Amino acid sequence: MSAEIEVRVNGKSYRNQVEPRLLLVHYLRDLLGLTGTHVGCETSICGACTVLLNGKAVKSCTMLAVQASGCEITTIEGVSALAPTNGSGLHPVQEGFWEEHGLQCGFCTPGMIITSVDLLRRNASPSQTEIRDAFSGNLCRCTGYQHIVKAVEYAAKKMKSRKR
Amino acid sequence: MPEANRYLGKPLKRKEDPRLIQGLAHYVDDLVLPGLHHAAILRSPYAHAQIRSIDVSKAQSAPGVVLVLTGADIRDSIGVVPCAAQIPDMKAAPRPVLAHDRVRFVGEGVAVVVAADRYAARDAIDLIEVDYQPLTPVVDPEKAIEKSSPVLYEGYKDNIAYRWQLEGGNLKAAFKNADKVIKQRMVNQRLIPVAMETRGVVAEYKPGERQLTVWSSTQIPHLLRTQLAAMLDQPEHSVRVITPEVGGGFGSKLNVYAEEALVGFLAMRLGKPVKWIETRRENFQNTIHGRDQIQDVEVAFKRDGTILGLRVHALADLGAYYQLLTPLIPTLTGLMASGCYKIPAIGVEIIGVLTNKMSTDAYRGAGRPEATYMIERVLDLVAAELKKDPADVRRKNFPKLADFPYATPTGVIYDSANYPRSLDLALKNSGYKKLRQEQVKARKQGRCVGIGLSTYVEICAMGPSSAMPAGGWESSTVRVEPSGMVNLMTGASPHGQGQETSFAQLGAEILGIEPADVNVIHGDTAIVPYGIGTFGSRGTAVGGTAAYMSLMKLRGKLATLAGFLLDVDPAKLVFSKMKIFVKSQPSKSIGFGEVVAAAYSAKKLPPGMEPGLDATSFFEPGNFTFPFGAHVCVVEIDKETGDVRLMKYVAVDDCGNVLNPLLVDGQVHGGIVQSFGQAMLEEAVYDEQGQLITGELMDYAIPRAADLPWMETDRTVTPSPVNPLGVKGVGEAGTIGATPALANAVADALSPYGVRHVDMPFKRERIWKLMQASSRRAK
């Protein structure tokens, strides 16, 4: 049994026949080769699989590919196209993670970056508490989160200054 | 070290990051090979059972399935999981790659399916029928050592794996001369490491070249290669191990796992590449656990706070089988029982116990957090008993600066330290005096506030080869390519620590070039000379030193050649800003690239000099290093709910010289937060049937961003004399120093309730019950 889906991922259109039970994360990774989105827990707890679905952060490990049909998806590979990049080719959030040492092993990082992009879309000047709360569905075992908070603060500042 | 540092000690941002922040890195599961097949493993639902029979016929005929194998099918083809640790009179507990007669923990593999895709493999394991004869599980380690307990292994009369004893100083006299003796039982609960990337293996066999390549998420590529070759009965040069990007380890990937050999075997058997990616549930059940000791402690001391003697009796739950270092880890607790104190007499007995659980092994800190927790709780118990400030009791027992190198009664020699300095700085940075005043006020207002202190020392930079099961040195090869670009190969195998950056800083500093021109290569046994790996806070202290030595060797050759070309004494040459020149005479100068070109064109070389530019060094450390520090924290407990909130955290760590402070801060933060996890949230719970009921991230809480306050970190610098870089290592400091500070804060908060000690984790229910019981007593 298979079903046809049609999605736009990072600005490109795809039409595929998939098993109805295929997880969105496996669709992105195995069929489209977008391996920047990771599988960390298979239960929506860790957030390593977070992608933007119609602009909102969702866990792609507990969503079926067929449920995403007709949707616009952004993965870590496409995130830099969402904001002015200042010539670096990086989204300000990516820059922030690099500048502030917001990552160590890097496995949770794509999900952290996607969640940060989602937060800053809703709240351009988040407080530290708001930043920490935004990561309620993203786990990091390496950094202790402090540099991640700084990374988001860096990005918020950068994004504001670039808008001006 | 070069005189004026341009890069060393500077907070350079990481070279690793661009690929990681753009989704361009490759972890094991990101690898795709033509014809790739997928393996899934059927695991035991029983903690203890006899396998009567296995029927794989339905699975074999399932769509897409190419192979199904049981433990019985492979037992003669793959060796057991290796254990490198040996303790005198230790019982053997070898783990077969798949169980073939008896299963001994929930999650032990019994059969494997290989199929054309991931989902088909996973579907097919449900079609395998196993007939188990359940046996009584052995779960509680204290009951496991009773004579009436069932035993895990036929032929053994009990479940005691070993008794390990250590005694130094005159214990009898210490306890005889004491004014007071306190006894306390402490439980250091079992933890699950939870690297964000689970384990994973891809293997490919090329029969023409007789070459098995195994990509594995591991911390020890070379040791793994040696062990895999032995398990699969292949010559070692036929096995190549590659560690792609590794998504965290924390010791859980410092091991040789059944699946690494199994997937290699499957690839050879099928002639097709095979991938196995651990699910999170498998990771909880089947990747090593940490800690799990029950300690009975007895301390003898004088009225002035001087500690005279310490007796520790610990029961260490090893689980059902030995992984690579399982039996060794608890003995590190014994070695470090003295903490950063001068205790004249110490006696330790550790009983290793076999139970129907996953093996314990090295989890960040590995045996030392258990020691530090114990001794730091003891210091606070003494302070509370004598109604003295815990900082004063600590100061009273620090060794004097003149005592260094300080030999403990447990037989280790602390390299260098200044414990009062780190304590003073931590007290100053936290405003300790004021905190105590505020605590008095808060208590008057009816609030439950606690202040916790820990002064720790850890044993790191593992270590001299004489003390290490598989050697304790590290290797490095540096090669300057004809273009002038430098490839620096290290036997260390970083997986998040950032040594692609810090070693590039080292290379740039020594050769007077840019960090961007130094490419650090690790984790491929076909490219990098044999090495030991990254664990035990050794990456920089041992691996970095090897890198330093190879770089200095290479610099020597460059200087000789440059001196020859410039017609000056090589000893007078300075390497800086892409040039090699005479310091007092900068016009006598030659470009770095020109010297490199001369080495490769080989048209004008000093007599006897070989062409080319590379150098290899192996560093054998003369001792471990002993980083230390002082942590202070404040907690407040909600009296209505028992909720413990961490309000303030101040850390002062001394890891010797620092190559990159940004990376050190990151290590310290991460370590403290893992400590916070142990103190407040984490506990691997097996029920009485041996079921792991905290078997997913849904049931096992690790710290989240919102759980934590801003951590204030600072450093003192006491260079280590053990290596020329003067570095001590920092990977485990946070997990060693922070847990006791948090526990001491909670005990301090609860002291008005008459609570002297409470075991971790400090979950609301436990704390609330204690407070309620005390209120009832008061009534």
Interface residues (C-beta under 8 A of the other chain):
Chain A: E19 R21 L22 H26 R29 D30 G33 L34 T35 G36 T37 H38 V39 G40 C41 E42 T43 I45 C46 A48 T75 I76 E77 S80 L90 Q94 F97 W98 E99 H101 L103 Q104 C105 G106 F107 C108 T109 P110 I113 Q128 T129 I131 R132 D133 F135 S136 N138 L139 C140 R141 C142 T143 G144 Y145 Q146 H147 I148 V149
Chain B: K13 R14 E16 D17 P18 L20 I21 Q22 G23 L24 A25 H26 Y27 D29 D30 V32 R118 Y119 V194 A195 M196 E197 T198 E245 V246 G247 G248 G249 F250 I277 T279 R280 R281 H495 G496 Q497 G498 L662 L663 D665 G666 H669 G670 G671 I672 V673 Q674 E696 L697 M698 I702 P703 R704 A705 A706 L708 W710 M711 G734
